[in-house]
Amino acid sequence: MSSVLTVRGGVPLAGRVAVRGAKNLVPKAMVAALLGSEPSILRNVPEIKDVEVVTSLLQIHGVTVVKDPATGDLTLDPKGAKTAPSTLIDAHAGDSRIPILFCGPLIHAIGEAFIPDLGGCKIGDRPIDYHLAVLRQFGAVVEKRPGGIHISAPKGLQGAKISLPYPSVGATEQVLLTATRAEGITELAGAATEPEIVDLIAVLQKMGAIISVQTDRTIRIEGVKELSGYTHRALADRNEAASWASAALVTRGDIYVEGATQRDMMTFLNTFRKVGGGMDIDDDGIRFYHPGGKLRPLVLETDVHPGFMTDWQQPLVVALTQAEGVSIVHETVYENRFGFTDALIRMGANIQVHRECLGSIPCRFGQRNFLHSAVISGPSQLVGQDIDVPDLRGGFSHLIAALAATGTSRVTGIDVINRGYERFTDKLAGLGADFDLSTSTTGRKLNS
Ligand code: EPU
């Protein structure tokens, strides 16, 4: 059974939503708890699918995970860590991409790791070659087995001098989670430095790790023998915050996003202002609103931090369908993150996608036949359609397009959105959206 939303569009979203801990930090901080010799406490944990998946994976590896019913805080006790039965691990194949980050911590805790085949949004090939190369540089032995990969380190994990071919978020986290308890010093060049990575470093430092970040994308980690637990409040989800900001623009609404943090969203905020969005920033959050009048078109390229995040791209493209003139968006992080525009075109948007790099950031996709640049001409009146949600951010984008459209849209596959947007249907209802939620028996497996 899967959920279906019937959306009657045209109502400006107005009101208040709260964002909690970042989807792209919380599951990783949970994995970090495996490295400690004491329990850890994680605060500001959202109720999303990735947290459920990681909770279950930790539990089958003997980690006790207790949720405070009043606050949702998690206490994670790794003392009973043990090898998990592969049938239980297999049950998580395709659920998420986080399991790959269990490699280092599991080897440190129990000497080996079996990682199920990964899930994650279908926005490109999403290989794990950097992860495996990095693990091998620490001295790990990686073996492909049915249903996943087995990783061990017969001679222990040793610090290494590593250079990433691209500042991958996940591979940087792989290095951090492996190096903190490896023997000796690790130097990582070409690291990603997203705020979620800095927050993971803060978690590890609380546990006793010694990690320094240099301005040239180099991270230096001095391995220590033992780590303790941590108490940490996860940074807020800047991707969810930016999604609600785009929702306010697209629907000509006015949304106060409690928890939105200016410091982590500066690049987004500059862009939001350039397109003509209104904002008021205070200590508790940010009010995003459509000030009336016309939105302005933009030329935009996604990039690693501190550039414009790829996860902000999809909701913003929906807003650009409402801008007066031609916008150009060059996606340089994922090769296939414009598939969601097909549904927008069916709804009346004027968007062409191109193989060429329409921008100046050196990009890995230009000569490789990927439709990774978009030209958006607006404004277009969006009209309700039947839509099947393709991935997390694309799905949210379809939803806000449906909310802005005239007429009715039937949106299927919305369970995917639960992966990263906590209680999003409650939030939509609180913002005055006009929709019904029902279930369908012809649903698909939730695996993106
Ligand atoms: N890449 C490789 N090989 C690897 C790893 C990455 O070629 O072994 C490539 C990817 O294919 C991609 C690029 O490197 O083209 C960047 O990928 P990265 O490793 O940075 O992404 P990730 O760690 O898999 C995280 C977030 C994504 C977010 C990206 C970029 C999580 C769980 N996911 O993915 O979030 O888009 O970083 O910031 O943290 C989302 O929230 O919707 C989402 C997809």
Residues whose N, C-alpha, C, O or C-beta is under 5 A from the ligand:
A	BS01	EPU	N24 R126 P127 I128 D129 Y130 H131 Y166 P167 S168 V169 G170 A171 T310 D311 V333 Y334 L392 R393
